[in-house]
Amino acid sequence: MEVVLNVELWITLCSVGFLAGLIDAIAGGGGMLTVPTLLTAGLPPHVALGTNKLAATFGSFTASVTFYKKKLFDIAFWRISIICTAIGAIIGTVIVKYLTIEFLDKALPLLIVSTAVYTLFAKGTVYSDQGLPKPSKALKIKQASQGLILGFYDGIAGPGTGAFWTSSSSVLYRINILLSCGLARSTNFVSNFFSLLTFIYLGYVNVLLGVAMGIFIMLGAWVGSHWAIKFGNKFIRPVFIIVILGMSCNLAYQAWIQ
């Protein structure tokens, strides 16, 4: 698909890409910036979603590698989450061709508001310094369920997936927010990658735009992930809450008012 872009739009795409990568690496939710921008560039909704997956894969890969190097993500421990996330993402992406996402557009603001309210008032849930939980059957069920649900959501829609991973991981596993961020960024890369492969198969990706935005998302993700690790919980908590509340207001306006 050919899309003619002027200089101003290219600057906007690159700037939004960097900001989205920065936000996504810290708290998730970068897709709330990139998807509307791609739609503005003239892409049909399905192609915008597919192209966003290509761009987002750059950033999520950069952030996940950073967290892994800092020993904030254990691949072996989270292998069930990784596998189920990939499966969920593929299923979600396949059915997006056949199902309307109008219902998700209206339900998503409510889900994000609920997450924001919980995060705002839940004290000591996601910020205490604890390690990984002990392996158990219950843990495996949680990992599989969370991976399938959030992988599916990322495949069928996407925006806010990282934020959902961060908050739900803190609640399910009682791990601190840095470990939650490490898990969120890594599984977000998994769902982005497998969803991208499916979108490519379906022919819903504009490679030029995806790569262009992806490079700047990657730069933003590198900066954001280092900021998150350097400044820790006190830095992440307000950013996380602000991002979720901002996403909530934006989604609510688009779905219920606009």
matplotlib code that plots the C-alpha trace (Angstrom):
import matplotlib.pyplot as plt

x = [0.0, 1.4, 1.1, 2.3, 3.8, 5.0, 7.9, 5.7, 4.0, 7.4, 8.6, 5.4, 5.7, 9.3, 8.6, 5.6, 7.6, 10.3, 7.7, 5.7, 8.9, 9.8, 6.4, 6.0, 9.3, 8.4, 4.7, 3.2, 0.6, 2.7, 0.2, -2.2, 0.0, 1.2, -2.1, -3.9, -0.8, -0.7, -4.4, -3.7, -1.1, -3.9, -3.7, -6.9, -7.5, -6.3, -3.1, -2.6, -2.8, -0.4, 2.1, 1.9, 2.9, 6.0, 7.0, 6.2, 8.3, 11.4, 10.7, 9.6, 12.6, 15.0, 13.3, 13.1, 16.8, 17.6, 15.6, 17.0, 20.6, 19.7, 18.5, 14.9, 13.4, 14.0, 13.2, 13.1, 10.8, 8.3, 8.4, 4.7, 3.8, 5.9, 4.3, 0.8, 1.3, 2.4, -0.6, -3.0, -1.5, -1.8, -5.4, -6.3, -4.7, -6.4, -9.9, -9.4, -9.9, -13.4, -14.7, -15.5, -13.6, -16.3, -17.2, -13.5, -13.4, -16.2, -15.1, -11.4, -11.8, -13.7, -11.0, -8.2, -10.1, -10.5, -6.8, -5.9, -8.2, -6.9, -3.2, -3.9, -5.3, -3.5, -0.7, 2.2, 0.9, 3.3, 6.1, 7.4, 10.9, 10.2, 11.7, 9.9, 7.2, 7.8, 7.0, 3.6, 0.7, -1.3, 1.5, 1.5, -2.3, -1.9, 0.9, -1.0, -4.3, -2.6, -0.5, -3.5, -5.8, -3.3, -1.7, -5.1, -5.9, -2.6, -3.4, -6.9, -6.3, -3.1, -3.0, -2.5, -1.2, 2.0, 0.2, -2.2, 0.8, 2.5, -0.5, -1.9, 1.6, 2.0, -1.4, -1.0, 2.6, 3.2, 6.4, 7.8, 7.2, 10.6, 10.1, 6.6, 8.0, 10.6, 7.9, 5.6, 8.2, 9.4, 5.9, 4.8, 7.7, 6.5, 2.9, 4.1, 6.4, 3.9, 1.1, 3.3, 4.1, 0.3, -0.4, 2.4, 0.7, -2.6, -1.0, -1.8, 1.7, 3.2, 6.9, 8.3, 6.2, 6.6, 10.4, 10.6, 8.6, 10.2, 13.7, 12.5, 10.4, 13.6, 15.5, 12.8, 12.5, 16.3, 16.1, 12.9, 14.0, 17.3, 15.3, 13.0, 15.9, 18.0, 15.3, 13.3, 9.9, 9.5, 10.0, 7.8, 4.8, 3.7, 4.5, 2.5, -0.5, -0.4, -0.1, -3.0, -5.2, -4.3, -5.1, -8.4, -9.4, -8.3, -10.1, -13.3, -13.5, -12.9, -15.3, -18.1, -18.1, -16.4]
y = [0.0, 3.4, 6.3, 9.7, 11.6, 15.2, 16.4, 17.5, 14.0, 12.3, 14.5, 13.7, 9.9, 9.9, 12.1, 10.1, 6.9, 8.1, 9.3, 6.0, 3.9, 6.0, 5.6, 2.0, 1.0, 2.6, 1.8, 0.5, 2.2, 3.5, 2.1, 4.8, 7.2, 5.3, 3.8, 7.2, 8.6, 5.8, 6.3, 10.0, 9.0, 7.5, 3.8, 1.7, 0.4, -3.1, -2.0, 0.6, -2.2, -4.4, -1.6, -0.6, -4.2, -3.9, -0.6, -1.8, -4.9, -2.7, -1.0, -4.0, -6.0, -3.2, -2.9, -6.6, -7.1, -4.3, -5.8, -9.2, -8.0, -6.4, -9.8, -8.5, -11.2, -14.9, -16.7, -20.2, -19.1, -17.4, -19.9, -20.8, -17.2, -16.8, -19.8, -18.9, -15.3, -16.3, -18.6, -15.9, -13.3, -15.5, -16.3, -12.7, -11.5, -14.1, -13.3, -9.5, -10.0, -11.3, -9.6, -6.0, -4.3, -1.8, -3.6, -3.5, 0.2, 0.9, -1.7, -0.7, 2.6, 0.9, -1.8, 0.8, 3.0, 0.0, -0.7, 2.9, 3.0, -0.2, 0.8, 4.2, 2.8, -0.5, 0.2, -2.1, -4.5, -3.8, -1.9, -4.1, -5.6, -9.3, -11.9, -14.3, -16.6, -20.2, -22.6, -24.4, -25.7, -22.6, -20.4, -22.3, -21.8, -18.1, -17.8, -19.7, -17.8, -14.4, -15.1, -16.3, -13.4, -10.6, -12.2, -12.5, -8.8, -7.6, -9.6, -8.3, -4.7, -3.8, -0.4, -0.7, -4.2, -3.4, -1.5, -4.4, -6.8, -4.6, -4.2, -7.7, -9.3, -7.3, -8.6, -12.2, -12.9, -10.3, -9.1, -5.6, -3.2, -3.6, -7.4, -6.7, -4.3, -6.8, -9.4, -6.9, -5.7, -9.2, -10.8, -7.7, -8.4, -11.9, -10.9, -8.1, -10.5, -13.3, -10.9, -9.2, -12.5, -13.2, -9.6, -10.1, -13.3, -11.6, -8.7, -5.9, -4.3, -1.2, -2.0, 1.5, 3.2, 0.4, 0.4, 4.2, 4.5, 1.4, 2.9, 5.9, 3.7, 1.6, 4.7, 5.8, 2.3, 2.3, 5.6, 4.6, 1.2, 2.7, 5.4, 2.9, 0.7, 3.7, 5.6, 2.5, 2.3, 5.9, 7.0, 4.2, 4.5, 8.1, 7.6, 4.4, 6.0, 9.1, 7.0, 4.8, 7.8, 9.6, 6.5, 6.2, 9.7, 9.5, 6.2, 7.3, 10.4, 8.5, 5.7, 7.4, 11.1, 11.7]
z = [0.0, -1.0, 1.5, 0.5, 3.5, 3.7, 5.8, 8.7, 8.9, 8.9, 11.7, 13.6, 13.0, 14.3, 17.3, 18.3, 17.8, 20.2, 22.8, 22.5, 23.0, 26.0, 27.6, 26.7, 28.2, 31.5, 31.9, 28.7, 26.6, 23.7, 21.2, 22.3, 20.5, 17.5, 16.3, 15.9, 14.2, 11.7, 11.0, 10.5, 7.9, 5.8, 6.6, 6.9, 10.5, 9.9, 8.2, 11.0, 13.5, 11.6, 10.9, 14.6, 15.5, 13.3, 14.8, 18.4, 18.0, 17.7, 21.0, 22.9, 21.8, 22.9, 26.3, 26.9, 26.2, 28.6, 31.4, 30.7, 30.9, 34.2, 35.5, 35.8, 33.5, 33.9, 30.6, 32.1, 35.0, 32.7, 29.8, 30.2, 30.1, 26.9, 25.1, 26.0, 25.1, 21.7, 21.2, 22.4, 20.1, 17.0, 17.8, 18.5, 15.2, 13.1, 14.3, 14.0, 10.3, 10.9, 14.1, 14.8, 17.6, 18.3, 21.5, 22.6, 21.8, 24.3, 26.9, 27.0, 28.8, 31.6, 31.9, 32.0, 34.5, 36.8, 36.5, 37.3, 40.3, 41.7, 41.2, 42.7, 45.9, 46.3, 48.7, 49.1, 46.4, 43.5, 45.1, 47.9, 47.3, 46.8, 44.5, 42.2, 43.6, 44.3, 41.4, 41.9, 39.9, 40.8, 39.4, 36.1, 35.8, 36.5, 33.9, 31.2, 31.8, 31.9, 28.8, 26.8, 27.7, 27.3, 24.3, 22.7, 23.6, 22.1, 18.9, 18.5, 19.6, 21.5, 23.1, 26.9, 26.8, 28.6, 31.3, 31.8, 32.1, 34.7, 36.9, 36.7, 37.3, 40.5, 41.7, 40.6, 41.6, 44.4, 42.7, 42.8, 39.9, 38.4, 38.0, 36.7, 34.1, 33.1, 32.5, 30.8, 28.3, 27.5, 27.0, 25.1, 22.7, 22.3, 21.5, 19.2, 17.3, 16.8, 16.1, 13.5, 11.8, 11.5, 10.2, 7.6, 6.5, 6.2, 4.2, 6.7, 7.2, 5.6, 6.0, 5.2, 7.9, 10.4, 10.1, 10.2, 13.4, 14.8, 14.8, 16.8, 19.1, 19.7, 20.7, 23.1, 24.6, 25.2, 27.1, 28.9, 30.1, 31.5, 33.3, 34.8, 36.1, 37.3, 39.2, 40.3, 41.9, 43.0, 39.4, 37.8, 40.1, 39.2, 35.5, 35.5, 37.1, 34.9, 31.7, 32.7, 33.6, 30.4, 28.3, 30.1, 29.3, 25.7, 25.1, 26.9, 24.8, 21.5, 22.3, 24.2, 23.3, 19.9]

ax = plt.figure().add_subplot(projection="3d")
ax.plot(x, y, z, "-o")
ax.set_aspect("equal")
plt.show()
